[in-house]
Amino acid sequence: MARIVVTGEARGKVTARVIALAHRVAAAVGSLVAGASPRSVAWGVWAAAVFFSPLAAASPFDLDGHDWEGCSDFVRLAHEELGDPRVVPTASLDLGALRPEDSVIALHPEKALDAGSLARFMRAGGRVVLLDDYGTGDGLLEHFGLERLPIPRHPEETLRGNPSLALAEPAGAHPVVTEVTRIVTNHATGLRHPELSPVLKIRGHDEPDVLVAVAGAVGRGRLLAVGDPSIVMNSMLRYPGNKAFARALVRYAAADDVWGKRLGKIYVVSGAFDQRGVYGEDSELLSGWNERTRALAEALRAFRSEGLPPWLSYAAAVLVGLAVVVWVGSNAGRTHKAIAPRFTRAIPLAAHGGVAGHAAVIASPRAPRALAMLELKNALEEELAAMLGMEKVPGHEVLAHRAADTGLLDKEGVHELRRILLRMASVETMVLSRRGAAMQKIADGEVVEVAKKIRGLLEMARARAQGAAGRAAAEGAPS
């Protein structure tokens, strides 16, 4: 926001006007206030004006503002130069409606500018005059490689010896400074770009000069950047150099170009003006997306510079407070649950190891039933081989033939043994081939059924083996 020094004389004039207004209001309402003199009512109105004036005061650079920091005089001056139809002061700039012969004069923008649309507008032939010191014009400046820098700490020329009110002078032969010798600035910022033309500069005392205005061509259009919008405020236009510069700005915005006449409109915007549409984009989808992106960028910029809105900060504080209360209440009201020491807890059967642990792992609900089938297969083969006096388990056919030849199993038992061994060989093949889907097809019922059959075969084999041993013992005994 621009700052300016208000002299005692100006402050006295403002005070006299407010007091006179207070007396007039007091005379009108004095009869309605019982027991109050017009003088006391006047002082009451004066106090109200002092304390509530910020609520009704116009914002800085208000195009309709007639106070010292408004810009109504600049708008009036533009109308005098170009006529009412061509000058359009507005609080909402429709970027999609701009034409190449139009121009935009932006004073101290407070919302992020659509640098892409403005750049396309200038390349098509449009002109943009940006007067900004501490607003949001940085996005447009950075788009074209401009950077800000401070003015000299000790300017060569100042107003009333105040370094913040440095005097700027022409730095080149640009049309906007042909009738200017000195311009009073107010807390200006410098601009730097190696290729743009210098327009205004502030000379430093024993330090480098700093440019405060530069200009250059952008395609068929032009850009003029000035680092101080205060130059065209109402209170600053009383200086001849500032007024001449303001008139030249307006004429420059409307001046003809090398490619033809410029008979378009001059849009004048300031402060928190709205931007609608997109220049140079035919798609409504792209236009809407660009507007949403611009709104998001503006919200992020406002968050970085101003923080959270008061209502959102209050709501966040209330939510955090409620969360703390809920957390404290839930933890404070929670009863202590006794936890048994680890050394006293029961050890799962599957973690024991040995035969019991192995059996628990195989019988667990998540274990494939193929593992149980393989365990039954190994138990059957090893038990039959031991009964037949074999040192190692032979192949399935050899085992079945030996069981039949020795009479360990009857004909039906041998047939059942072959069927069980064939099924288990198939299961073993599935396990070795890692065909998990096939392994899952073995049901618990099949495992139980096979176990019963194996138990029956082993009981038959034991009984027949014991019978054969008894007969052999009887035959070998002396008579």
C-alpha positions as CSV (number, residue, x, y, z in Angstrom):
1,M,0.0,0.0,0.0
2,A,1.3,3.4,-0.8
3,R,2.2,5.9,1.9
4,I,2.3,9.6,1.8
5,V,3.1,12.4,4.2
6,V,0.0,14.6,5.0
7,T,1.0,18.1,6.0
8,G,-0.4,20.0,9.0
9,E,-2.2,22.3,6.7
10,A,-4.0,19.5,4.8
11,R,-4.9,17.8,8.1
12,G,-6.3,21.0,9.4
13,K,-8.5,21.4,6.3
14,V,-9.8,17.9,6.7
15,T,-10.5,18.4,10.4
16,A,-12.3,21.7,9.7
17,R,-14.6,20.0,7.2
18,V,-15.4,17.1,9.6
19,I,-16.2,19.6,12.4
20,A,-18.4,21.7,10.2
21,L,-20.2,18.5,9.1
22,A,-20.6,17.5,12.7
23,H,-22.2,20.9,13.6
24,R,-24.7,20.5,10.7
25,V,-25.6,17.0,11.8
26,A,-25.9,18.2,15.4
27,A,-28.3,21.0,14.4
28,A,-30.5,18.5,12.6
29,V,-30.6,15.9,15.4
30,G,-30.2,18.2,18.4
31,S,-33.9,18.5,18.9
32,L,-34.1,14.7,19.1
33,V,-31.6,14.4,21.9
34,A,-33.1,15.4,25.2
35,G,-30.9,17.4,27.5
36,A,-28.0,17.5,25.1
37,S,-26.6,20.8,23.7
38,P,-25.7,21.2,20.1
39,R,-22.1,21.5,21.1
40,S,-22.0,18.1,22.9
41,V,-23.9,16.5,20.0
42,A,-21.3,17.9,17.6
43,W,-18.5,16.4,19.6
44,G,-20.3,13.1,19.6
45,V,-20.6,13.1,15.9
46,W,-16.9,14.1,15.6
47,A,-15.9,11.1,17.8
48,A,-18.0,8.8,15.6
49,A,-16.4,10.2,12.5
50,V,-12.9,9.6,14.0
51,F,-13.6,6.1,15.2
52,F,-15.7,4.8,12.4
53,S,-14.2,6.6,9.4
54,P,-12.0,3.6,8.5
55,L,-15.2,1.6,7.8
56,A,-16.5,4.2,5.3
57,A,-13.2,5.5,3.9
58,A,-12.4,4.6,0.3
59,S,-9.6,2.2,-0.3
60,P,-6.2,3.5,-1.6
61,F,-6.2,4.1,-5.4
62,D,-10.0,3.9,-5.5
63,L,-11.0,5.2,-9.0
64,D,-14.0,6.9,-7.4
65,G,-12.1,8.1,-4.4
66,H,-12.0,11.9,-3.9
67,D,-9.7,11.7,-0.8
68,W,-6.0,12.3,-0.9
69,E,-5.1,8.7,-1.8
70,G,-7.9,8.2,-4.3
71,C,-7.5,8.4,-8.1
72,S,-10.7,10.1,-9.3
73,D,-8.6,13.0,-10.5
74,F,-6.6,10.7,-12.7
75,V,-9.8,9.2,-14.2
76,R,-11.1,12.7,-14.8
77,L,-7.9,13.7,-16.5
78,A,-8.1,10.6,-18.7
79,H,-11.6,11.6,-19.8
80,E,-10.4,15.1,-20.6
81,E,-7.6,13.7,-22.8
82,L,-9.6,11.0,-24.7
83,G,-13.3,11.6,-24.1
84,D,-15.7,9.6,-22.0
85,P,-16.5,6.7,-24.5
86,R,-12.9,5.5,-24.7
87,V,-12.0,5.6,-21.0
88,V,-13.6,2.7,-19.0
89,P,-12.9,2.7,-15.3
90,T,-14.0,-0.7,-14.0
91,A,-13.8,-3.0,-11.1
92,S,-14.0,-6.1,-13.2
93,L,-11.8,-6.7,-16.3
94,D,-13.1,-9.1,-18.9
95,L,-9.9,-10.5,-20.4
96,G,-11.7,-12.4,-23.0
97,A,-13.4,-9.3,-24.3
98,L,-10.2,-7.3,-24.9
99,R,-9.2,-6.4,-28.5
100,P,-5.7,-5.7,-29.8
101,E,-6.4,-2.0,-30.2
102,D,-7.4,-1.8,-26.5
103,S,-5.1,-0.8,-23.5
104,V,-5.1,-1.6,-19.8
105,I,-3.9,0.7,-17.1
106,A,-3.5,-1.2,-13.8
107,L,-2.9,0.7,-10.6
108,H,-1.5,-1.2,-7.6
109,P,-3.3,-4.6,-8.2
110,E,-4.1,-6.5,-5.1
111,K,-5.0,-9.9,-6.7
112,A,-2.7,-12.1,-8.8
113,L,-2.7,-10.9,-12.4
114,D,-3.3,-13.4,-15.3
115,A,0.2,-12.9,-16.8
116,G,-0.5,-15.4,-19.6
117,S,-3.6,-13.6,-20.8
118,L,-2.0,-10.2,-20.6
119,A,1.1,-11.5,-22.4
120,R,-1.0,-12.8,-25.3
121,F,-3.0,-9.6,-25.3
122,M,0.2,-7.6,-25.8
123,R,1.6,-9.9,-28.4
124,A,-1.6,-9.4,-30.4
125,G,-1.1,-5.6,-30.3
126,G,-2.5,-4.5,-26.9
127,R,-0.8,-2.2,-24.4
128,V,-0.5,-2.7,-20.7
129,V,0.6,0.1,-18.3
130,L,1.4,-1.2,-14.9
131,L,1.9,1.1,-11.9
132,D,2.8,-0.9,-8.9
133,D,5.1,-0.8,-5.9
134,Y,4.0,-3.3,-3.2
135,G,1.0,-4.9,-4.9
136,T,0.7,-8.2,-6.8
137,G,2.2,-7.0,-10.1
138,D,5.3,-9.2,-9.5
139,G,3.7,-12.1,-11.4
140,L,3.5,-10.0,-14.6
141,L,7.0,-8.5,-14.0
142,E,8.5,-11.9,-13.4
143,H,6.8,-13.2,-16.6
144,F,8.9,-10.8,-18.6
145,G,12.1,-11.2,-16.5
146,L,11.8,-7.9,-14.6
147,E,13.0,-7.8,-11.0
148,R,12.4,-5.3,-8.3
149,L,15.1,-3.5,-6.3
150,P,15.2,-0.7,-3.7
151,I,15.7,2.9,-4.7
152,P,18.8,4.7,-3.5
153,R,18.9,5.1,0.3
154,H,20.2,8.7,-0.3
155,P,18.5,10.1,-3.4
156,E,20.2,13.1,-5.0
157,E,16.9,15.1,-5.0
158,T,14.0,14.7,-2.6
159,L,10.9,16.6,-1.5
160,R,11.4,18.4,1.8
161,G,14.5,16.3,2.5
162,N,12.5,13.1,2.8
163,P,14.3,10.2,1.1
164,S,10.9,8.4,0.7
165,L,9.7,11.3,-1.5
166,A,12.5,11.0,-4.0
167,L,12.4,13.0,-7.3
168,A,12.6,11.0,-10.5
169,E,13.8,12.3,-13.8
170,P,13.6,11.1,-17.4
171,A,16.1,8.4,-18.2
172,G,15.5,8.2,-21.9
173,A,13.5,9.7,-24.8
174,H,10.3,7.8,-24.2
175,P,7.0,9.6,-25.2
176,V,5.7,9.6,-21.6
177,V,8.5,11.8,-20.4
178,T,9.0,14.3,-23.2
179,E,7.2,17.0,-21.3
180,V,8.5,16.0,-17.8
181,T,11.5,17.3,-15.9
182,R,10.9,16.0,-12.4
183,I,8.3,13.7,-10.8
184,V,7.6,13.3,-7.1
185,T,7.6,9.6,-6.0
186,N,6.3,8.2,-2.8
187,H,8.0,5.1,-1.4
188,A,8.8,3.9,-5.0
189,T,10.5,0.6,-5.9
190,G,13.1,0.2,-8.6
191,L,12.9,-2.0,-11.7
192,R,15.6,-3.8,-13.6
193,H,15.8,-5.5,-17.0
194,P,18.8,-5.6,-19.3
195,E,16.9,-5.2,-22.5
196,L,13.9,-2.8,-21.8
197,S,14.2,0.9,-22.4
198,P,14.8,3.1,-19.4
199,V,12.0,5.7,-18.8
200,L,12.4,7.2,-15.3
201,K,15.3,7.0,-12.8
202,I,16.1,8.2,-9.3
203,R,19.7,9.5,-9.1
204,G,21.6,8.3,-6.0
205,H,24.0,10.4,-4.0
206,D,27.3,8.5,-4.0
207,E,25.5,5.3,-5.1
208,P,24.2,3.9,-8.4
209,D,21.1,5.4,-10.0
210,V,18.0,3.2,-10.0
211,L,15.3,3.0,-12.7
212,V,11.7,3.3,-11.6
213,A,10.0,3.0,-15.0
214,V,10.9,0.8,-18.0
215,A,9.2,0.1,-21.3
216,G,9.5,-2.4,-24.2
217,A,7.8,-4.1,-27.1
218,V,6.0,-7.4,-26.5
219,G,5.2,-8.8,-30.0
220,R,2.9,-6.2,-31.6
221,G,2.1,-4.6,-28.3
222,R,3.9,-2.8,-25.6
223,L,4.5,-2.9,-21.8
224,L,5.2,0.1,-19.6
225,A,6.1,-0.7,-16.0
226,V,6.3,2.0,-13.3
227,G,7.4,1.2,-9.8
228,D,5.1,3.8,-8.0
229,P,1.4,4.1,-8.4
230,S,1.3,7.0,-6.0
231,I,2.5,9.2,-8.8
232,V,-1.1,9.5,-10.1
233,M,-2.9,9.8,-6.7
234,N,-5.1,12.9,-6.2
235,S,-2.7,14.5,-3.7
236,M,0.3,13.9,-6.0
237,L,-1.3,15.3,-9.1
238,R,-0.9,18.8,-7.7
239,Y,2.8,18.6,-8.7
240,P,3.2,19.7,-12.4
241,G,5.6,16.9,-13.3
242,N,3.2,14.3,-12.0
243,K,0.2,15.7,-13.8
244,A,2.2,16.0,-17.1
245,F,3.3,12.4,-16.6
246,A,-0.2,11.2,-15.9
247,R,-1.5,12.9,-19.1
248,A,1.3,11.4,-21.1
249,L,0.5,7.9,-19.7
250,V,-3.1,8.2,-21.0
251,R,-2.0,9.5,-24.4
252,Y,0.6,6.7,-24.7
253,A,-2.1,4.1,-23.9
254,A,-4.2,5.4,-26.8
255,A,-1.4,6.3,-29.2
256,D,-1.3,4.8,-32.7
257,D,1.2,2.0,-33.4
258,V,3.4,1.2,-36.4
259,W,0.9,-1.4,-37.5
260,G,-2.1,0.9,-37.5
261,K,-4.4,3.2,-35.6
262,R,-5.5,2.4,-32.0
263,L,-9.1,3.4,-31.6
264,G,-9.9,1.0,-28.8
265,K,-10.9,1.5,-25.2
266,I,-8.6,2.3,-22.3
267,Y,-9.5,0.1,-19.3
268,V,-8.5,1.6,-16.0
269,V,-8.4,-0.8,-13.0
270,S,-7.0,-0.6,-9.5
271,G,-6.7,-2.5,-6.3
272,A,-8.6,-5.7,-5.8
273,F,-10.3,-5.7,-9.3
274,D,-11.7,-8.9,-10.6
275,Q,-10.5,-10.7,-13.7
276,R,-12.9,-12.7,-15.9
277,G,-12.3,-14.9,-18.9
278,V,-9.1,-15.6,-20.7
279,Y,-7.5,-13.8,-23.6
280,G,-6.7,-15.9,-26.7
281,E,-8.4,-19.1,-25.6
282,D,-11.4,-20.2,-27.6
283,S,-12.3,-23.2,-25.4
284,E,-14.7,-22.5,-22.6
285,L,-13.2,-25.5,-20.7
286,L,-9.7,-23.9,-20.9
287,S,-11.2,-20.5,-19.9
288,G,-12.9,-22.0,-16.9
289,W,-9.9,-24.0,-15.9
290,N,-7.7,-20.8,-16.1
291,E,-10.1,-18.9,-13.9
292,R,-10.1,-21.6,-11.3
293,T,-6.3,-21.7,-11.4
294,R,-6.2,-18.0,-11.0
295,A,-8.5,-18.1,-8.0
296,L,-6.4,-20.8,-6.4
297,A,-3.2,-18.8,-7.0
298,E,-4.8,-15.7,-5.5
299,A,-6.0,-17.7,-2.4
300,L,-2.5,-19.1,-1.9
301,R,-1.0,-15.6,-2.3
302,A,-3.4,-14.2,0.3
303,F,-2.7,-17.1,2.7
304,R,1.1,-16.4,2.4
305,S,0.8,-12.7,2.9
306,E,-2.2,-12.4,5.3
307,G,-2.5,-15.8,6.9
308,L,-5.8,-17.5,7.6
309,P,-9.0,-15.5,7.6
310,P,-10.1,-14.7,11.2
311,W,-13.2,-16.9,11.0
312,L,-11.1,-19.9,9.7
313,S,-8.5,-19.3,12.4
314,Y,-11.3,-19.3,15.0
315,A,-12.8,-22.5,13.6
316,A,-9.5,-24.2,13.5
317,A,-8.8,-23.2,17.1
318,V,-12.2,-24.6,18.2
319,L,-11.6,-27.9,16.4
320,V,-8.2,-28.3,17.9
321,G,-9.6,-27.5,21.4
322,L,-12.3,-30.1,20.9
323,A,-9.8,-32.6,19.7
324,V,-7.6,-32.1,22.8
325,V,-10.7,-32.4,25.1
326,V,-11.8,-35.6,23.4
327,W,-8.2,-37.1,23.5
328,V,-7.7,-36.2,27.2
329,G,-11.2,-37.5,28.1
330,S,-10.7,-40.8,26.3
331,N,-7.3,-41.4,27.8
332,A,-8.1,-40.2,31.3
333,G,-11.3,-42.2,31.5
334,R,-9.7,-45.4,30.1
335,T,-9.4,-48.2,32.7
336,H,-6.1,-49.9,33.1
337,K,-6.0,-53.3,31.4
338,A,-3.6,-55.8,33.1
339,I,-1.1,-57.3,30.7
340,A,0.3,-60.7,31.6
341,P,4.2,-60.9,31.4
342,R,5.5,-62.6,28.4
343,F,7.1,-65.4,30.3
344,T,3.7,-66.4,31.8
345,R,1.8,-66.4,28.6
346,A,0.9,-69.7,26.9
347,I,3.2,-70.7,24.1
348,P,1.2,-71.7,20.9
349,L,1.4,-75.3,20.0
350,A,2.8,-74.5,16.6
351,A,5.8,-72.8,18.2
352,H,6.8,-75.9,20.4
353,G,8.6,-77.7,17.7
354,G,9.0,-81.5,17.6
355,V,6.2,-83.9,16.7
356,A,3.5,-81.9,18.5
357,G,4.6,-78.6,16.8
358,H,4.9,-80.3,13.4
359,A,1.4,-81.8,13.8
360,A,0.0,-78.4,14.9
361,V,1.4,-76.6,11.8
362,I,0.0,-79.3,9.4
363,A,-3.4,-79.2,11.1
364,S,-3.7,-75.4,11.2
365,P,-6.7,-73.9,9.3
366,R,-4.4,-72.0,6.9
367,A,-2.1,-74.9,6.0
368,P,-2.7,-76.6,2.7
369,R,-4.3,-80.1,3.1
370,A,-1.7,-81.5,0.6
371,L,0.8,-81.4,3.4
372,A,-1.4,-83.6,5.6
373,M,-1.7,-86.0,2.6
374,L,2.1,-86.2,2.3
375,E,2.5,-86.9,6.0
376,L,0.0,-89.8,5.7
377,K,1.8,-91.1,2.6
378,N,5.2,-91.1,4.4
379,A,3.7,-92.8,7.5
380,L,2.1,-95.5,5.4
381,E,5.2,-96.2,3.3
382,E,7.6,-96.3,6.3
383,E,5.3,-98.5,8.4
384,L,4.8,-101.1,5.6
385,A,8.5,-101.1,4.8
386,A,9.3,-101.8,8.4
387,M,6.8,-104.7,8.5
388,L,8.4,-106.2,5.4
389,G,11.9,-105.9,6.8
390,M,13.1,-103.4,4.2
391,E,15.9,-100.9,5.0
392,K,14.5,-98.2,2.8
393,V,11.1,-97.4,1.3
394,P,10.9,-98.9,-2.2
395,G,8.7,-97.7,-5.1
396,H,5.0,-98.0,-4.9
397,E,4.7,-101.1,-7.2
398,V,7.5,-102.9,-5.4
399,L,5.8,-102.2,-2.1
400,A,2.4,-103.4,-3.3
401,H,3.9,-106.7,-4.7
402,R,5.9,-107.4,-1.5
403,A,2.8,-106.8,0.6
404,A,0.8,-109.3,-1.7
405,D,3.6,-111.9,-1.9
406,T,4.2,-112.0,1.9
407,G,0.5,-112.1,2.6
408,L,0.8,-108.9,4.6
409,L,-2.4,-107.7,2.9
410,D,-5.2,-109.6,1.2
411,K,-6.2,-109.1,-2.4
412,E,-8.7,-106.3,-1.5
413,G,-6.1,-104.6,0.8
414,V,-3.5,-104.6,-1.9
415,H,-5.9,-103.1,-4.4
416,E,-6.8,-100.4,-1.8
417,L,-3.1,-99.8,-1.1
418,R,-2.5,-99.2,-4.9
419,R,-5.3,-96.6,-5.1
420,I,-4.1,-94.7,-2.0
421,L,-0.5,-94.7,-3.2
422,L,-1.6,-93.5,-6.7
423,R,-3.6,-90.6,-5.2
424,M,-0.8,-89.6,-2.9
425,A,1.7,-89.7,-5.8
426,S,-0.6,-87.2,-7.7
427,V,-0.7,-84.9,-4.6
428,E,3.1,-85.1,-4.3
429,T,3.5,-84.1,-8.0
430,M,1.2,-81.1,-7.4
431,V,3.3,-80.0,-4.4
432,L,6.6,-80.3,-6.3
433,S,5.2,-78.4,-9.3
434,R,4.0,-75.6,-6.9
435,R,0.5,-75.6,-8.4
436,G,-1.1,-73.8,-5.5
437,A,-4.6,-73.7,-7.1
438,A,-4.7,-77.5,-7.4
439,M,-3.4,-77.9,-3.9
440,Q,-6.3,-75.9,-2.5
441,K,-8.8,-78.4,-4.0
442,I,-8.0,-81.1,-1.4
443,A,-10.8,-81.0,1.2
444,D,-10.7,-81.8,4.9
445,G,-13.1,-84.7,4.3
446,E,-10.8,-86.4,1.8
447,V,-7.9,-86.2,4.3
448,V,-10.0,-87.8,7.0
449,E,-11.3,-90.5,4.6
450,V,-7.7,-91.4,3.5
451,A,-6.5,-91.5,7.1
452,K,-9.3,-94.0,8.0
453,K,-8.3,-96.2,5.1
454,I,-4.6,-96.1,5.9
455,R,-5.4,-96.9,9.6
456,G,-7.5,-99.9,8.4
457,L,-4.7,-101.2,6.1
458,L,-2.1,-100.9,8.8
459,E,-4.3,-102.7,11.3
460,M,-4.8,-105.5,8.7
461,A,-1.1,-105.7,8.1
462,R,-0.2,-105.9,11.8
463,A,-2.8,-108.5,12.4
464,R,-1.7,-110.7,9.5
465,A,2.0,-110.2,10.5
466,Q,1.3,-111.3,14.1
467,G,-0.7,-114.3,12.8
468,A,2.2,-115.4,10.5
469,A,4.7,-115.0,13.4
470,G,2.5,-117.1,15.7
471,R,2.2,-119.9,13.1
472,A,5.9,-119.9,12.5
473,A,6.6,-120.1,16.2
474,A,4.2,-123.0,16.6
475,E,5.7,-124.9,13.8
476,G,9.2,-124.5,15.1
477,A,8.4,-125.6,18.7
478,P,9.4,-129.2,19.8
479,S,6.5,-131.6,20.0
